[in-house]
Amino acid sequence: MTQPKFAPIAREDEVRPSYRLEPPEPWRAHRPGDLVPGARTILPGAGIPGPDQGYGLGLAKRFTDKLVLRPGEHVDDVLAGAFAIGMRRASLYGRAPVSADIELPLVIFGYLASCEDDLAELRHHLFAGVAHSYDQQRSLAARIPESTLRMKPADVAQTEGGWRALVGS
């Protein structure tokens, strides 16, 4: 509230005029890492960045104690692969990740229960070193057909043809 002119106040206590800032310049994506509004992909194979990916990593870590691994398989590789597939599934629906996005690949590849030997051999080949390679994560996520990604984790067990029908070649 302003002081009337006749009120005795010290000079340093007087209300100072405010600074008027110029309106900001219009923003545009001009740096190499900026996302162009409306663009679906930035680079071929780069995928579609989705919201809340950090939450997706947290969801993946919740499955750590439930994993059934064979010798030579690493938790970090399995979770990184499931996360990559789960983020692709979440982006198909245009939303942030949910638990079913991470659970689906773990069910398909038999990481939540014991599995056949040929599936274990395939998943060992596909998931080996995935935690250390973004290219491997992208190729693993691209391997799963969209029709499989749109399934519910509970429906995977009833699929005719089993896991072979769900995993692209």
N, C-alpha and C positions, 0 to 999 in steps of 0.2 A: 504494500500500500504506500502511496506517495505521501510525502510530508508537505503540509502547507508552507508557503513561502515565509509566513510570519513566525513559524516555530523555530526557536533557536536550536540548531544542530551543528555539530562540527563538520567541516568540509569532507573529511574521510567517511562520514556516515551518510552522506547524501546519496540518493539513488543515482546510479550511473546509467548513461544511455546504453542500450543493448547494441550489439554488433549485428548487422544484417549480413547474412551469408548469401552468396549467389546460389541459385538453384544448381544442382549437380548436372553435369553433362550426361547425355543419354549413354547407357552402357551397351556394349556389344561384345560378343565373344571374339576376341582377337588373339588370345594367347594359345599356345599349342595344346594345353590341357583343358581348355574350356569346352564345355558341351554346347553345341549349337542347338538352340531351342527348336524342337520338332524333329530333330535328326534321330533316326532309329539306330544307326550304328556310326561309330566314329571311324574305325578301321575294320577291314574284313576280319571276321573271326573274333572281334573284341567283345561281342555281346552287347547287351543293353544294361547299363548301370541301373541298379534298382535302389530303392530306399532301404535304409536300416540294415545294411549288410553286416554291421557289427553285431546286431541282435541275432542274425543268422549264424554267426560264428558261436555265439553263446548257446544257441539251440543245439548246434552240432556237438558241442562239448558235453551237453547233458546226456548224450548217448554213449559216452566213454565206458561207463561201467556195464552197459548192456551188450557190448560188442563181443562176438564169438570169433576170435582170430585163430589162424593156424600159424605154425612156425614160419618165420620169415615175413609176416605181415606186420605193418606198423600202424599204430593208432593214428598218428598224424596224417599218414597217407590216406587212410580210410576216411577220416573226417574231412580232409581237404577235398577229396573226390565227391563225397556225399554233399558237401557244401556247394561245390560248383554245379552239380546237377540240381540241387535244391534251389539255387538262385535262378537257374534257367527256368525251372518250374514256376517259381514265384513271379518271374517277369512275364510269363505267358498270361498270367491272370492280372498283371498290372498292379501288384500289391507288394507289401513287405513280406518277408518270409514267415512261415508258421511251422510248427513242429512236423506236420505231415510232409512238408517239402524236403526235410532232411530224412525223415523216416522212410519215404518211398525208395530212394536208391539203396538204403541199407537193407530193406526187405528184398528188393529185386536181386541184389548180389549176395543174399544169404548171410549177411553180417549179424543178424539178430537171432539166428538159430543155426544149428548145424546144417551143412549143405552137401550137395553131391561133389565128388572129386573133380569132375570136369568143370563145374562152376567155380570151385575153389582155384583151379589152375588158371581159368580165364581171369578171374578177379585179381589174382596175384599179379598176372601180367599187366592188366589195365591200371591197377592202383599203385604199382611199384614206383616210388619216387614222385608221386603226384604232388606231395606237399612242397616240393622244391621247384616245380616247373609250371608256370602259368599256361604255357602252350599245351602241356599234357592235361591240365584241368579243363581247358577249353575243348580239346578234342574228346575227352571223356564225356563232357556234358553234351557235345554235339552228337555223340554216338547213340544216345537214347532218343528214340522217336517221339515226336510230339504226342502221339496217341497214348504212349506209355506214360508220359509226364502228366497227362490229364486224368490218370487213374487215381483212385484212392488206395492207400497202402493196404487196406483190408481186402481189396479186390484182386490183388496180385496173386494170391494163392489159388484163386479160382480160374485163372487164365488158362485157356486151352493152349497146350504147347509149352507150358511152364516158362521158365526164365529165358529160354531160347527165343520165344516169340516176343519178349519184352525188350531184349537188348539188340540193338542194331548191329549189323556186321561191319 
